[in-house]
């Protein structure tokens, strides 16, 4: 079977069309713990980021990034650290889009509470991430 230039062009158009159909996420989750997953993080960013901020910081040039860490210590204390930030995105020739760790705005929220279940600790992590997101968004709106 021969593959010529026209069939290659059709294949490339179909491949790029498949990638273009998927909506770009506005956020990225860099959490390394069981406290929150990427879908929950994306949902919190979408619920707490107004449209005018998303328009000013489009996903082609910026990402809203969250980092949630923590868990339980030996004394059954739930410790949570949630960080929200806006990072610039650069496009490299071969690797494509990459985040640059040079926050435009960032905020961190901490908390620790004793005698919580795993679900309650996860809820605390979501609450702290929401607090950090709201702090970043209010700083972006004010500037």
LINUR-V961319 format. One record per helix or strand of 2 or more residues. SS is the DSSP state (H for helix, E for strand). FROM is the first residue (numbers start at 0). LEN is the number of residues. Records with the same first field share a line. If there is no record, write none. Layout:
SS->FROM-LEN  FROM-LEN
//
This chain:
H->4-17  37-11  50-6  117-25
E->26-3  61-11  76-16  95-4  104-10
//
